[in-house]
Amino acid sequence: MSDNPSFVLKDILDVEIQQKPVPESESTKGQIHARLLIVLSCEVDANEIISGKYRATGCYRMEPLSVAVHAVSNLGALLSNQSVAVFGCGPVGLLCMALAKALGASRIIAEDIIPDRLEFVKTYAVTDTFLPPSMDKGASGVAFSIRNAQEMKEKLGIAEHGPRAIDLVLNASGAEASIQTGIRIAKSGGTFVQVTAMSPLTCLLSLCKELVVRGSLRYGPGDYPLAIALVASGKVDVKSLVSHRFPFRQACEAFEITRIGKSPDGKGIIKVMISGPDVDINEV
């Protein structure tokens, strides 16, 4: 049997590395497909794929960037010099901000409950950040969203109309409080895009503000080519999002720091990568 170490999840927190047969196919098409699957699983950079070189650096980031392209460019229809607010500083939210910057947004606001991520995004793509207040004990989600939106408007000088208004709000967190806050800070006649799983919307407020409310499910035709072009031209930085990288045989450690939210040295996680069995992380 060829050397093919595989990560096997036997139960919660019970994993081991096992040798598994290498998938084989009789058809040329199947061989190419299998090769691409192996390439993609080993952290391959899209630019290297295009040039015919298979180095481990970043193809995996084309998928979340394509999600951002679909939400910001296609559904959000962002124009140059418009303002954007993004709720959630996970990889998809961060790439929504990076795309907004690449498309010429005049103002990009990031909101998240994790201070480390807000610190990171200050040097990555945004003009403003906002850390929401703690929810009062016994307060409803609606009451909190009203207070949160008000504090956000006061601190960042957000208006309902005019140049200080928010043209496009993207929610990449899925949290109900973030959705309700986002709708409250969007300008009248603005656009709200839900990028992840949907929670209940404040329908009446959306109607009163005449918002364009759209749901974004992954990506569509043309999103991948634009994502690749933006990275190839240097307009979107995807490499900076990888905060931690582990060799294949330390996959358990990678999952553990993802669960905790930070590594033993206290560094907060953004994107944790597990390299393929034949990849030396020191050469990535």
N, C-alpha and C positions, 0 to 999 in steps of 0.2 A: 504493500500500500504506500502511495506517495505521502510525503509529510504534509499533513493538512490538519493542524491543531484547530479545534473548534470550541467555542465557549458554550457550555451547556448549563442551562438553568434548571436545576432539579427541583428546587422549592425556594421559598422566600429565604434569602440570605444563604442559600445552599447551592454553590456552583462549583464546577470543575472543568478543567481543560481536557478534552478527549480527542483522540484521532478519529476522523471521519473520512469516508471515501470521497475522493474528488469527483464532482459531477462530470459525467461524460455525455456527449451527444454525437450521433452519427452524421447529422446534417451540418453543413457548413454554417448555415444560419444559426443553428443551435450553438455551435462552437463560438461564433462571434458574440451571441447573446450571453453565453456563460462567461466569456472573457470580459465583457463589459460589466457584468455583475461583480466579478472579482476586482476589476479596476475601480469601480465605484466604492466598493467596500474597503479599499485600501487608501482612502483619502487622496484621490487624484485631482489635480488642478485642471479646470476646464480648458485653460489656455494651453496646457501641455497636451491634452487630448487633441485639440485642434491642430497642433503642430506635429502630432504623431509621436510625442514623447510621453511616457507614462511615469511621471514623477509624483510623489505623494505630497501634495500641498493644499488642495482646496476645492475639488469638484463638488463635494458634499454641500458647499455653501451656495451653490447655484439654485438648489431647490427652495430654501427659505427666501433667497433673494427674488426668485420668480414669484413667490407668494406676495412679497412686498410690491413688486412691479404690478401685479394684478390689482392689488388693493389701492395703491397710490396713483398709478398712471392710468390704468384702464377704468376702474370703478370710481375712484376719487377724482379723476380728470384734473389733477393738479396742474396749475399754470405757473409760469415763472412769476415771481414777486408776490405770490399768495402766501398766507400764513397757515401753519399746520400745528396741531397738537396731537401727540401720540401717547396713549395710556398703555403702559407696560413696556419695560426695558429688557425683555427677553430677546433672543436672537431675531425673531421676526419683527418685533417692535423696533429694535435697533436698526435693522435693515430698512424698515419703512422710513426712519429718520434719515438714513444715509441716502436713500433714493430721493427723498424730498430735497435734500441739499444738492444732489446732482442735478435735479430738475430746476433749480434756481429759486427755491422757496425763500422768502424774505425773512421769515421767522419760524423757528422750529422749537416747540415746547415739548419737553419730556416729563411724564409723571410716573412715579413708581414708589412703592412702599419700602424698597431696599436702598439705603443711602449709598452703598458701594457702587451700585449700578448707575446711580445718578452722577456720582463722581466720575465714573468712566465715560459716560456719554457727554460730559462737558467738553472733553477733548476730542470727541469722535465726530459729532454731527450737529449738535443743537446750539441754540442761542440762549435758551432758558430752561431751568429745571424746577420741578415742584414736588416736594415731599408732603403728602397729605397728612393732616392731623390724625391723632388717635380717635377712634370712635367712642363717644360717650357711652357709659354703661347703660343699657336699656334703651338706647336710641334706635330708631328704625333706620333702615337703609335709605329711605327717602329723606328723612331729616338729616342724616349724615351727608348725603349727596348735595343737599341744598347748602349746608354749611361749608362743605368742601369746595363747591363751585364758587361760593362767595369769597372765600379766602384766596382761592386761586386768582379770581378776577382782581381782587384788591392788591395782592402781592405783585402780580405780573402786569397790571394795567390793561386787562382785557376788556374790550368794549363790545357792545351788542351790534354796533354799526361802525362803519368807517375804517380807517387804516389800522386801528388797534383791535379790530375784530378778527375772529378765527374763521377762516374760509373752510378748512377741512379738518375734521376730527377723526382719528383712527383709533379704535380700541383693539389692542392686541393682548389684552389680559383676560377677557371673559368675565371679569368680576362685575356683578350687578351694580355695585356702587360706582365703579369706573364708567360704566355705560351711562348711568343716570347723570353723573357729573359731566361727562363729555357732551351730552345733549344740552345741558344747561349752559355750557360755555361756548357752544357753537353759535355763530352769528345767525341772525334771522335770514332764512333763505340759503343757509350754508349746507354743507354735506357731512353726513356721519356715516362712516364705514365700519362695520363690525368684522374684524379680521379673523377672529377665532370663534369658538363655540358661543352660541347665543344664549343670553339670559333675558328675562323680561324687560321690555323697553317701556319708557315713559311715553306712551302713545299720545296722550292728550297734549303734552308739552311739545312733542314733535310736530303735531298738527298746528298748534298755535304759532310755532316759529317757522312753519312751512319749510321744514328741513327735507332734504333729499336723504333718505335712509336706505343704505344698501348693505347686503350681506356678502362677504367675500369668501368663497370656498376654493381654497388652494390657488390654482393658476389656470390659464387658458392658452389658446393658440397665440403664438408670438411673444409670450412672456419670457420663455427661456432664451431666445435669441437676444432680446434686449438686455436681459440680466448678464449674459456672457459678454455682450458688447460693452456694457458699463464697467465691468471688471477689467476687461482687456484694455480699455482706454484709460484706466486708472481713476475713473470718476467715482467709483464705489470701492471702498476698502473692506474686504471680507476677512483678510487674515488676522486683523486685530481682534476679531471677535473670539478667537480661540484663546481662552484663558488658561486651560490645562490640557496637556496631552500625555497619554499613557501608552506604554507598550502593550501588546495584546495580552500577555500573560499577567498583567496587572489590571485587567479589566474590572475585577472585583473592587479594587481601590477607586477606580473611576466612578463606578456606580455609587459607592459609599459617599464620596464627597459631593456627588450630585444630590443625593438624598439629604445630606446635612446642609448643603448650600455654600460651603467653603472648604478649603483644604486645611490640613493641620497647621500651616503657617499663617492662617487667618485670611488668606486671599479669597475674596468672593468669586464664585463661579459665574461665567457667562455662557461659554460653550466648551464642553468637555469632549475631547476626541480620544477614541481608542484606535490606535494604528493597527494595520493588518499584521499577521504573523511574520511576514518577511520584511517589515518596514522598520528601519532604525530611526527612532524619533529624534536622534541627534542630527540626522541628515535631512529632516523635513523642513 
